[in-house]
Amino acid sequence: MPERPFYQPGASSVEGLPLALQMFHNQPLVMLKPHWHAQVEVNFIVRGSVHYRMAEHEIALSAGDMCLFWGGLPHQMDDLTDDAIYAGAHLPLVHFFRLHLPADVRHRLMTGATLVTNATDQSDNDNFKRWNEYARSGDAAKAEHAVNELLLRLVPATASGHGAGSAFDQQSSRNVGRMCDFIAENFLYDIDCVNIAAAADIHPKYAMSLFKKSTGMTLNEYVNLLRLSYAQALLMHEGANVLKVAMDSGFGSLSAFNKSFRKLAGMSPSDFRRAGVR
């Protein structure tokens, strides 16, 4: 009996491109170990069923289910049926905040909740397929249209009966979006809260408070997450050198890299690299 194919992070994968918005419509692959990435993940199960181990819970999804969760916490698709097909997207925070979700919904997501709905129909099957085609068409206008339609689709799926965010929430989201944009362009360099706050034209103390309230993370934790997502993919390269990966990922020292990596992954970068070799 042939060995079941498995998922392996790589330079062009969601981990190696932590700020990329990627859409997909394909057969999922079993993950040998948990992974993480700096995007909110949308999954729509087209056919069959899948099983996830999340940071603090497990969840089974079957055809017609749609879910949203924060990919920055380690998660693993550890089982699926042979006929499984899923579709969805990886949304960087800058896109996620365009949803203007109520603060309590954002907080639940960013602290590990998985939001699930089965209020879907055939139009979702058709739309996810079309959005994936648009995103991969090479046509920037079509790709943007796909993103906008997806975001509109997610609002009723995640609002859970809550009204739209207030004007204050929307301004806060715009400020967080500006900070995310700056971090996206500079996370491999030496940046701090002063640089990040300046990008949103707000005071550093307010920037730190707003980002923490909106995402559940400090600014430093988010910068480190982007670096760790990038490093995760680099470590999968044959012959990867841990010190070089640390430096190439924006960490100023090997000790800082080891500490951050172990805190998120539960193992050292060296052990993670060895575990990925098959």
Secondary structure, DSSP 8 states (H G I E B T S, - for coil): -----EE---TTSTTTSTT--EEEEE---EESS-B--SEEEEEEEEESEEEEE-SS-EEEEETT-EEEEETTS-BEEEEE-TT-EEEEEEEEHHHHGGG---HHHHHHHHTT--EEE----HHHHHHHHHHHHHHTSS-HHHHHHHHHHHHHHHHHHHHTT-----HHHHHHHHHHHHHHHHHHHHTTS---HHHHHHHHTS-HHHHHHHHHHHHSS-HHHHHHHHHHHHHHHHHTSTT--HHHHHHHTT-S-HHHHHHHHHHHHSS-HHHHHHHT--
